Amino acid sequence: MRTHYLFIICLFFVFSCKTKTEERPNILWITIEDTSPQFIGCYGNTNASTPVIDKLAGEGVRFTNAFSTGTVCSASRSTIITGVRTFKMGTGHQRSQYPIPDEIKGFPYYLKALGYYTTNNSKTDYNIANEKDFIKEAWNESSNKATWKGRAEGQPFFSVFNFAESHQSRTMSWTFEQYEKHVWNHLPEEDRIADDAFDMPPFYNDTPEMRKQFARVYNSIKLTDNRIGELLQQLEADGLRDDTIIFFYADHGEGIPRAKTNGINLGYRVPFAVWFPEKFKHLSPWEIGESTEELVSFEDLGPTMINLLGGKVPDYMKGINFFGDNSEEKNKQLLLSTDRVDNGPDLVRSVTNGRFVYSRNFMPFIPEVRYINYLEIADITKHMRNDLKRGKLNYFQSRIFDERPYEVLYDIENDIWEEHNLAENPKYKSVLEGMRQFLDSTLLTSKDVLFIPEYDMARISETQTPYEYRLDDAKYNFKEIYGAALLSGKKVTEVAKTQINLLKNDNDMVRYWASIGLMSQDKSLLEAYEKELKELLEDDYLPVSITVAAILYKKFKNKQALEVLNNFAKSDDWTLALMSINYMLYVQDRLPFESTIKALLQNPKLNSHVKSACLDFIESQRLRTEI
């Protein structure tokens, strides 16, 4: 009899342990768009009204050093969904849709294999070719109606809800009437934030016109907070709150001029919090209700989810499991990146340790507020450019429209608006050099494929993925290309001489980066080489020919160069046309290009990026010539 009781007790113990072991959390991801932590209450902004987010973070774990790997949605989401960095896959240029290897899956694919019901409501924008097949493989449901409700009884879920109320469209790009219709009119009167109820960032002119526009940021975030509250109420009503770990974060920095699209802290850093129900608090490496300074980036999200739910992380994912307790596996520094956004080219690589942010601008002749049509159509940008033209901006406010230094270093703890560049301050020499070394070693190891002009990326992608192409040293000598690119922005005689010599290199891309670097050189350093530059107008690598034409026109008003730029603006190859028109946008005398641009706009089949650049050209000319 005693043996019988012991058997029953042991059997009960075994089943109890098994039930406890098999109990798995649901995961709810709440993602919002285009939001920096500077505009969220729990991050110290007393003007903001974000009680739902603040409560979620206050009862969970708030991350103070969470970073998007890019500064625009499609590049950021490419890394989130695959766990692979854009500079490895070639997915950094917005809406480029180059192919990726078949073995790279969306990380929810691995959660499905663990028995999870995966849903996405509803943004994808993964910036890859064959996106429909990729989405189908990753998600059980992906639509604006997707929810956890379609799962089998007892099946755990991984559900993403994306809120667009804080998107750049609402905060700046739509007309004020559209903003009122989609944001202001959806807020109860007591929730509306007035134009005089907040502090203006110091890089904006504090005027009634600017305040009217900037209030859109606070009200759009307030509406977002309300929407999150509604979702959490539904989770509660469905009896799922006690079984669900909740993640909250934004997809990149604030959707305003100088933040989103710009390779500085304001473009990268995001609000990020994780909330644990009582039964799963043991899964948190942190004390509930605390904040953590741990460095995390979007590269870490996929591996963390797969690890947390008991799966095996594929080898191609190199991010960390930030729920792990091994300090050796924690991020010490992060490498972040930004590239072309819509019609605005750029290439910035940044390093952060949370306290400092270092950015290397490889195209420093392009300003922080560069020509991107989605920004230029906004009233806030128009006010800024009008104030600039009329001399109403102070040094900091006007500087964001000038050429950038080739490198910047900001102390984010003491300078949250990134006003004071410490790159030439000897007190910070060791910080600067350490971050430079990390940047160089990481890019050389990764073989950053986005140093290839899109002119070639498009052709490479016809037969091979950029991810695989970069690994072939015979095809892609990144070390040599990177050496040429590192000279960009350094305005000294010896560097200019080296860049001129590199224009004779056999490697097309070395010549290209030499020409990109020469764009930033002062005219006085190039006068001795004008004849050599003229000969390169006929370079057989067309990106070099176009860039040299831009140099010759910008510095010497060369008529042949003018003709080259006008001709390439009409190219059937959109990458060449876009390159040529963007160079036109950053010269003083644009009048000789105006007829070409107006003629292009008559073409109903004009590439969308090229059309956006043309529209920027026309609008900027209007602003320049109006009295």
TITI-530365 format. One record per residue (C-alpha): residue in three letters; x, y, z. Coordinates in steps of 0.5 Angstrom, whole numbers, plus 500, padded with zeros to 3 digits. Example, Ala and Ser with C-alpha at 12.3 -4.5 7.8 and 13.67 -1.06 7.14 Angstrom:
# residues 2
ATOM   type    c1    c2    c3
ATOM    ALA   525   491   516
ATOM    SER   527   498   514
***
This chain:
# residues 627
ATOM   type    c1    c2    c3
ATOM    MET   500   500   500
ATOM    ARG   506   505   502
ATOM    THR   509   503   495
ATOM    HIS   503   505   492
ATOM    TYR   502   512   495
ATOM    LEU   510   513   493
ATOM    PHE   508   511   486
ATOM    ILE   502   516   486
ATOM    ILE   506   522   489
ATOM    CYS   512   521   484
ATOM    LEU   507   520   478
ATOM    PHE   504   527   480
ATOM    PHE   511   530   481
ATOM    VAL   513   528   474
ATOM    PHE   507   531   471
ATOM    SER   507   537   475
ATOM    CYS   514   538   473
ATOM    LYS   513   536   465
ATOM    THR   507   541   465
ATOM    LYS   511   547   468
ATOM    THR   517   545   463
ATOM    GLU   512   545   457
ATOM    GLU   508   552   459
ATOM    ARG   511   557   454
ATOM    PRO   509   565   454
ATOM    ASN   506   568   449
ATOM    ILE   510   574   446
ATOM    LEU   506   581   444
ATOM    TRP   511   586   440
ATOM    ILE   508   593   440
ATOM    THR   512   597   435
ATOM    ILE   511   604   434
ATOM    GLU   514   608   428
ATOM    ASP   519   614   428
ATOM    THR   520   616   435
ATOM    SER   526   618   439
ATOM    PRO   526   616   447
ATOM    GLN   527   624   448
ATOM    PHE   519   625   447
ATOM    ILE   517   619   451
ATOM    GLY   515   621   459
ATOM    CYS   519   615   462
ATOM    TYR   525   617   459
ATOM    GLY   525   624   462
ATOM    ASN   520   628   458
ATOM    THR   515   632   462
ATOM    ASN   512   635   457
ATOM    ALA   510   628   454
ATOM    SER   503   625   455
ATOM    THR   505   617   455
ATOM    PRO   502   614   461
ATOM    VAL   500   607   458
ATOM    ILE   508   607   455
ATOM    ASP   510   609   462
ATOM    LYS   506   604   466
ATOM    LEU   509   599   461
ATOM    ALA   516   601   462
ATOM    GLY   515   602   470
ATOM    GLU   512   595   471
ATOM    GLY   517   592   466
ATOM    VAL   524   593   464
ATOM    ARG   526   600   461
ATOM    PHE   532   600   456
ATOM    THR   536   606   456
ATOM    ASN   541   604   450
ATOM    ALA   537   601   445
ATOM    PHE   538   602   438
ATOM    SER   535   601   431
ATOM    THR   541   599   426
ATOM    GLY   538   604   421
ATOM    THR   535   610   421
ATOM    VAL   529   609   416
ATOM    CYS   524   603   416
ATOM    SER   525   599   411
ATOM    ALA   533   598   413
ATOM    SER   531   597   420
ATOM    ARG   526   592   419
ATOM    SER   530   588   414
ATOM    THR   535   587   420
ATOM    ILE   529   586   425
ATOM    ILE   526   580   421
ATOM    THR   532   577   418
ATOM    GLY   537   578   424
ATOM    VAL   542   580   419
ATOM    ARG   545   587   418
ATOM    THR   544   591   412
ATOM    PHE   551   592   410
ATOM    LYS   552   584   409
ATOM    MET   546   583   405
ATOM    GLY   545   589   401
ATOM    THR   539   592   404
ATOM    GLY   541   598   407
ATOM    HIS   538   603   401
ATOM    GLN   531   604   402
ATOM    ARG   526   600   397
ATOM    SER   531   597   393
ATOM    GLN   529   590   394
ATOM    TYR   535   586   392
ATOM    PRO   535   578   393
ATOM    ILE   538   575   399
ATOM    PRO   540   567   400
ATOM    ASP   534   562   400
ATOM    GLU   537   560   407
ATOM    ILE   536   566   410
ATOM    LYS   529   566   413
ATOM    GLY   525   571   417
ATOM    PHE   526   569   425
ATOM    PRO   518   568   426
ATOM    TYR   519   562   421
ATOM    TYR   523   559   427
ATOM    LEU   518   560   432
ATOM    LYS   513   557   428
ATOM    ALA   517   551   428
ATOM    LEU   517   551   435
ATOM    GLY   509   551   435
ATOM    TYR   508   558   436
ATOM    TYR   502   562   432
ATOM    THR   506   568   428
ATOM    THR   502   574   426
ATOM    ASN   504   581   424
ATOM    ASN   499   587   424
ATOM    SER   501   589   419
ATOM    LYS   507   593   416
ATOM    THR   512   589   413
ATOM    ASP   517   593   408
ATOM    TYR   523   588   409
ATOM    ASN   526   591   403
ATOM    ILE   528   584   400
ATOM    ALA   526   581   393
ATOM    ASN   521   576   393
ATOM    GLU   518   579   399
ATOM    LYS   511   575   398
ATOM    ASP   514   568   399
ATOM    PHE   518   571   405
ATOM    ILE   512   573   408
ATOM    LYS   508   567   407
ATOM    GLU   514   563   410
ATOM    ALA   515   567   416
ATOM    TRP   508   568   418
ATOM    ASN   501   564   419
ATOM    GLU   498   571   418
ATOM    SER   500   578   416
ATOM    SER   495   583   414
ATOM    ASN   491   589   418
ATOM    LYS   486   584   421
ATOM    ALA   492   579   424
ATOM    THR   491   577   431
ATOM    TRP   492   572   436
ATOM    LYS   485   569   435
ATOM    GLY   486   565   430
ATOM    ARG   491   560   433
ATOM    ALA   489   553   436
ATOM    GLU   486   552   443
ATOM    GLY   492   552   447
ATOM    GLN   497   554   442
ATOM    PRO   502   560   444
ATOM    PHE   503   566   440
ATOM    PHE   508   571   437
ATOM    SER   504   577   435
ATOM    VAL   506   584   432
ATOM    PHE   502   590   432
ATOM    ASN   505   596   429
ATOM    PHE   502   603   430
ATOM    ALA   503   608   425
ATOM    GLU   500   614   429
ATOM    SER   507   617   430
ATOM    HIS   509   616   423
ATOM    GLN   513   621   420
ATOM    SER   507   622   415
ATOM    ARG   503   625   421
ATOM    THR   508   629   425
ATOM    MET   511   633   419
ATOM    SER   510   630   411
ATOM    TRP   502   630   411
ATOM    THR   498   637   410
ATOM    PHE   496   640   416
ATOM    GLU   489   638   414
ATOM    GLN   491   631   414
ATOM    TYR   494   631   420
ATOM    GLU   488   634   424
ATOM    LYS   483   629   420
ATOM    HIS   488   623   422
ATOM    VAL   491   625   429
ATOM    TRP   488   631   432
ATOM    ASN   480   630   431
ATOM    HIS   482   623   434
ATOM    LEU   484   626   441
ATOM    PRO   479   627   446
ATOM    GLU   480   635   448
ATOM    GLU   483   633   455
ATOM    ASP   489   629   451
ATOM    ARG   491   635   446
ATOM    ILE   497   638   447
ATOM    ALA   498   645   445
ATOM    ASP   503   649   441
ATOM    ASP   506   652   447
ATOM    ALA   506   646   452
ATOM    PHE   513   643   450
ATOM    ASP   520   645   449
ATOM    MET   523   646   442
ATOM    PRO   529   642   441
ATOM    PRO   535   647   440
ATOM    PHE   536   646   433
ATOM    TYR   530   649   431
ATOM    ASN   528   656   431
ATOM    ASP   523   657   436
ATOM    THR   517   661   432
ATOM    PRO   510   660   432
ATOM    GLU   510   657   425
ATOM    MET   515   652   428
ATOM    ARG   511   650   434
ATOM    LYS   505   649   430
ATOM    GLN   508   644   426
ATOM    PHE   512   641   432
ATOM    ALA   506   640   436
ATOM    ARG   504   635   431
ATOM    VAL   510   630   434
ATOM    TYR   507   630   441
ATOM    ASN   500   629   439
ATOM    SER   501   624   434
ATOM    ILE   505   620   440
ATOM    LYS   499   621   445
ATOM    LEU   495   618   440
ATOM    THR   499   612   439
ATOM    ASP   499   611   447
ATOM    ASN   492   611   447
ATOM    ARG   492   606   441
ATOM    ILE   497   602   445
ATOM    GLY   492   602   451
ATOM    GLU   486   599   447
ATOM    LEU   490   593   445
ATOM    LEU   493   592   452
ATOM    GLN   485   592   454
ATOM    GLN   484   587   449
ATOM    LEU   489   583   451
ATOM    GLU   486   583   458
ATOM    ALA   479   582   456
ATOM    ASP   481   575   452
ATOM    GLY   484   573   459
ATOM    LEU   492   573   456
ATOM    ARG   495   578   460
ATOM    ASP   498   574   465
ATOM    ASP   501   569   460
ATOM    THR   504   574   455
ATOM    ILE   511   577   455
ATOM    ILE   510   584   452
ATOM    PHE   515   588   448
ATOM    PHE   515   595   446
ATOM    TYR   520   599   442
ATOM    ALA   520   604   436
ATOM    ASP   523   602   429
ATOM    HIS   528   608   429
ATOM    GLY   529   615   431
ATOM    GLU   524   621   431
ATOM    GLY   520   623   424
ATOM    ILE   523   630   424
ATOM    PRO   528   634   420
ATOM    ARG   535   632   423
ATOM    ALA   533   625   426
ATOM    LYS   530   620   422
ATOM    THR   535   618   416
ATOM    ASN   541   622   419
ATOM    GLY   546   618   422
ATOM    ILE   547   620   429
ATOM    ASN   544   618   436
ATOM    LEU   537   622   434
ATOM    GLY   536   617   428
ATOM    TYR   538   611   431
ATOM    ARG   536   611   439
ATOM    VAL   529   608   440
ATOM    PRO   525   607   446
ATOM    PHE   525   600   448
ATOM    ALA   521   596   454
ATOM    VAL   520   589   456
ATOM    TRP   514   587   461
ATOM    PHE   513   580   464
ATOM    PRO   507   577   467
ATOM    GLU   508   574   474
ATOM    LYS   509   567   472
ATOM    PHE   515   569   467
ATOM    LYS   518   574   471
ATOM    HIS   524   568   472
ATOM    LEU   526   569   465
ATOM    SER   528   576   466
ATOM    PRO   535   577   468
ATOM    TRP   533   584   471
ATOM    GLU   530   586   477
ATOM    ILE   522   588   475
ATOM    GLY   521   596   475
ATOM    GLU   528   598   474
ATOM    SER   532   601   468
ATOM    THR   538   597   464
ATOM    GLU   544   601   461
ATOM    GLU   545   594   457
ATOM    LEU   547   595   449
ATOM    VAL   542   592   445
ATOM    SER   540   593   437
ATOM    PHE   535   590   432
ATOM    GLU   540   585   430
ATOM    ASP   539   582   437
ATOM    LEU   532   581   437
ATOM    GLY   531   575   432
ATOM    PRO   536   571   436
ATOM    THR   533   573   443
ATOM    MET   526   571   441
ATOM    ILE   529   564   438
ATOM    ASN   533   563   445
ATOM    LEU   528   565   449
ATOM    LEU   523   560   446
ATOM    GLY   527   554   446
ATOM    GLY   530   554   439
ATOM    LYS   536   554   435
ATOM    VAL   539   560   433
ATOM    PRO   542   559   425
ATOM    ASP   549   561   424
ATOM    TYR   548   567   420
ATOM    MET   545   571   426
ATOM    LYS   550   574   429
ATOM    GLY   546   578   434
ATOM    ILE   546   576   442
ATOM    ASN   541   573   446
ATOM    PHE   540   579   451
ATOM    PHE   536   575   456
ATOM    GLY   542   571   457
ATOM    ASP   546   572   463
ATOM    ASN   553   571   460
ATOM    SER   557   578   461
ATOM    GLU   562   575   456
ATOM    GLU   556   575   451
ATOM    LYS   554   582   452
ATOM    ASN   555   588   447
ATOM    LYS   560   593   449
ATOM    GLN   560   597   443
ATOM    LEU   555   597   437
ATOM    LEU   556   599   429
ATOM    LEU   550   602   426
ATOM    SER   549   605   419
ATOM    THR   545   609   414
ATOM    ASP   545   609   407
ATOM    ARG   540   612   401
ATOM    VAL   533   614   403
ATOM    ASP   528   615   398
ATOM    ASN   532   620   393
ATOM    GLY   537   622   398
ATOM    PRO   544   618   398
ATOM    ASP   548   617   404
ATOM    LEU   553   613   407
ATOM    VAL   554   613   414
ATOM    ARG   557   608   419
ATOM    SER   556   609   427
ATOM    VAL   559   606   433
ATOM    THR   556   607   440
ATOM    ASN   557   605   447
ATOM    GLY   551   608   450
ATOM    ARG   555   614   453
ATOM    PHE   558   616   446
ATOM    VAL   556   616   439
ATOM    TYR   561   616   433
ATOM    SER   559   617   426
ATOM    ARG   564   617   420
ATOM    ASN   561   621   414
ATOM    PHE   563   618   408
ATOM    MET   559   623   403
ATOM    PRO   560   629   408
ATOM    PHE   559   634   402
ATOM    ILE   551   632   403
ATOM    PRO   548   636   409
ATOM    GLU   545   633   415
ATOM    VAL   538   635   412
ATOM    ARG   539   633   405
ATOM    TYR   534   633   400
ATOM    ILE   529   627   401
ATOM    ASN   522   629   398
ATOM    TYR   518   626   403
ATOM    LEU   522   631   408
ATOM    GLU   522   637   403
ATOM    ILE   514   637   402
ATOM    ALA   513   638   409
ATOM    ASP   511   645   412
ATOM    ILE   516   644   418
ATOM    THR   522   643   413
ATOM    LYS   519   649   408
ATOM    HIS   519   654   414
ATOM    MET   526   652   416
ATOM    ARG   529   653   409
ATOM    ASN   525   660   409
ATOM    ASP   528   662   415
ATOM    LEU   535   659   413
ATOM    LYS   535   664   407
ATOM    ARG   533   670   411
ATOM    GLY   538   669   416
ATOM    LYS   534   668   422
ATOM    LEU   537   661   424
ATOM    ASN   543   661   429
ATOM    TYR   549   657   428
ATOM    PHE   547   651   430
ATOM    GLN   540   651   427
ATOM    SER   544   653   420
ATOM    ARG   549   648   421
ATOM    ILE   545   642   419
ATOM    PHE   544   645   412
ATOM    ASP   552   645   411
ATOM    GLU   557   640   409
ATOM    ARG   558   635   415
ATOM    PRO   565   634   418
ATOM    TYR   567   627   416
ATOM    GLU   567   625   423
ATOM    VAL   563   627   429
ATOM    LEU   563   625   436
ATOM    TYR   558   626   441
ATOM    ASP   557   626   449
ATOM    ILE   550   623   449
ATOM    GLU   550   624   456
ATOM    ASN   551   631   457
ATOM    ASP   549   633   450
ATOM    ILE   543   630   448
ATOM    TRP   541   634   442
ATOM    GLU   548   633   439
ATOM    GLU   551   640   438
ATOM    HIS   558   639   440
ATOM    ASN   562   635   436
ATOM    LEU   568   633   440
ATOM    ALA   572   629   435
ATOM    GLU   578   634   435
ATOM    ASN   578   635   442
ATOM    PRO   584   632   445
ATOM    LYS   580   630   452
ATOM    TYR   577   625   448
ATOM    LYS   582   622   443
ATOM    SER   582   615   446
ATOM    VAL   575   615   446
ATOM    LEU   575   617   438
ATOM    GLU   581   612   437
ATOM    GLY   577   606   440
ATOM    MET   571   607   436
ATOM    ARG   575   608   429
ATOM    GLN   578   602   431
ATOM    PHE   572   598   432
ATOM    LEU   569   601   426
ATOM    ASP   574   599   421
ATOM    SER   575   592   424
ATOM    THR   568   591   424
ATOM    LEU   567   593   417
ATOM    LEU   573   590   414
ATOM    THR   571   583   417
ATOM    SER   564   584   415
ATOM    LYS   566   586   408
ATOM    ASP   561   592   407
ATOM    VAL   557   591   401
ATOM    LEU   554   598   401
ATOM    PHE   560   601   399
ATOM    ILE   558   598   392
ATOM    PRO   555   604   388
ATOM    GLU   547   602   386
ATOM    TYR   549   602   379
ATOM    ASP   553   595   380
ATOM    MET   548   593   386
ATOM    ALA   543   592   381
ATOM    ARG   547   588   376
ATOM    ILE   550   584   381
ATOM    SER   543   582   384
ATOM    GLU   541   579   377
ATOM    THR   545   573   378
ATOM    GLN   548   573   385
ATOM    THR   546   576   392
ATOM    PRO   550   581   394
ATOM    TYR   551   577   401
ATOM    GLU   554   572   397
ATOM    TYR   558   577   392
ATOM    ARG   562   580   398
ATOM    LEU   565   574   400
ATOM    ASP   569   573   394
ATOM    ASP   575   577   394
ATOM    ALA   577   576   387
ATOM    LYS   571   580   385
ATOM    TYR   570   585   391
ATOM    ASN   577   587   394
ATOM    PHE   573   591   400
ATOM    LYS   580   592   403
ATOM    GLU   583   596   398
ATOM    ILE   576   600   396
ATOM    TYR   575   602   404
ATOM    GLY   582   605   404
ATOM    ALA   580   609   398
ATOM    ALA   573   611   402
ATOM    LEU   577   613   408
ATOM    LEU   580   619   405
ATOM    SER   573   622   404
ATOM    GLY   572   628   407
ATOM    LYS   580   629   409
ATOM    LYS   582   636   406
ATOM    VAL   589   636   406
ATOM    THR   594   637   400
ATOM    GLU   597   630   401
ATOM    VAL   590   627   401
ATOM    ALA   588   630   395
ATOM    LYS   594   628   391
ATOM    THR   593   621   393
ATOM    GLN   586   621   391
ATOM    ILE   588   624   384
ATOM    ASN   593   618   384
ATOM    LEU   587   613   386
ATOM    LEU   583   615   380
ATOM    LYS   588   611   375
ATOM    ASN   587   605   379
ATOM    ASP   584   599   375
ATOM    ASN   579   597   380
ATOM    ASP   572   601   378
ATOM    MET   570   602   385
ATOM    VAL   577   605   388
ATOM    ARG   576   610   383
ATOM    TYR   569   611   385
ATOM    TRP   571   613   392
ATOM    ALA   577   617   390
ATOM    SER   572   621   386
ATOM    ILE   567   621   392
ATOM    GLY   573   624   396
ATOM    LEU   575   629   391
ATOM    MET   567   632   392
ATOM    SER   569   635   399
ATOM    GLN   576   638   397
ATOM    ASP   577   645   397
ATOM    LYS   578   648   390
ATOM    SER   585   651   391
ATOM    LEU   587   644   392
ATOM    LEU   584   641   386
ATOM    GLU   586   647   381
ATOM    ALA   593   643   379
ATOM    TYR   589   637   377
ATOM    GLU   584   640   373
ATOM    LYS   586   638   367
ATOM    GLU   587   630   369
ATOM    LEU   580   631   372
ATOM    LYS   577   633   365
ATOM    GLU   580   627   362
ATOM    LEU   576   623   367
ATOM    LEU   570   625   364
ATOM    GLU   570   620   359
ATOM    ASP   572   614   364
ATOM    ASP   569   608   362
ATOM    TYR   566   607   369
ATOM    LEU   560   611   369
ATOM    PRO   559   613   376
ATOM    VAL   566   616   376
ATOM    SER   565   620   370
ATOM    ILE   558   623   373
ATOM    THR   562   624   380
ATOM    VAL   568   628   376
ATOM    ALA   563   632   372
ATOM    ALA   560   634   379
ATOM    ILE   567   636   381
ATOM    LEU   569   640   375
ATOM    TYR   562   644   375
ATOM    LYS   562   645   382
ATOM    LYS   569   647   383
ATOM    PHE   570   650   376
ATOM    LYS   564   651   372
ATOM    ASN   566   647   366
ATOM    LYS   561   647   361
ATOM    GLN   563   640   358
ATOM    ALA   562   637   365
ATOM    LEU   555   641   365
ATOM    GLU   553   637   359
ATOM    VAL   555   630   362
ATOM    LEU   551   632   368
ATOM    ASN   545   634   364
ATOM    ASN   546   628   359
ATOM    PHE   546   622   365
ATOM    ALA   540   626   368
ATOM    LYS   536   623   362
ATOM    SER   539   616   363
ATOM    ASP   534   610   362
ATOM    ASP   538   607   368
ATOM    TRP   535   610   374
ATOM    THR   541   609   379
ATOM    LEU   545   614   374
ATOM    ALA   540   619   373
ATOM    LEU   539   619   381
ATOM    MET   546   620   382
ATOM    SER   547   626   377
ATOM    ILE   541   630   379
ATOM    ASN   543   629   386
ATOM    TYR   549   632   385
ATOM    MET   546   638   381
ATOM    LEU   542   639   388
ATOM    TYR   548   641   392
ATOM    VAL   551   646   387
ATOM    GLN   550   654   387
ATOM    ASP   549   655   380
ATOM    ARG   543   650   378
ATOM    LEU   540   654   372
ATOM    PRO   543   651   367
ATOM    PHE   540   644   369
ATOM    GLU   533   647   370
ATOM    SER   530   645   363
ATOM    THR   533   638   363
ATOM    ILE   529   637   370
ATOM    LYS   523   640   367
ATOM    ALA   523   636   361
ATOM    LEU   524   629   366
ATOM    LEU   518   631   370
ATOM    GLN   514   630   363
ATOM    ASN   515   623   363
ATOM    PRO   509   619   366
ATOM    LYS   514   613   367
ATOM    LEU   519   616   370
ATOM    ASN   523   612   376
ATOM    SER   520   614   383
ATOM    HIS   526   616   386
ATOM    VAL   528   620   380
ATOM    LYS   522   624   380
ATOM    SER   522   625   387
ATOM    ALA   529   628   386
ATOM    CYS   527   632   380
ATOM    LEU   521   635   385
ATOM    ASP   526   637   390
ATOM    PHE   530   641   385
ATOM    ILE   524   645   382
ATOM    GLU   522   647   389
ATOM    SER   529   649   392
ATOM    GLN   530   653   385
ATOM    ARG   523   656   387
ATOM    LEU   525   658   394
ATOM    ARG   532   660   392
ATOM    THR   529   665   386
ATOM    GLU   523   668   390
ATOM    ILE   523   675   393
***
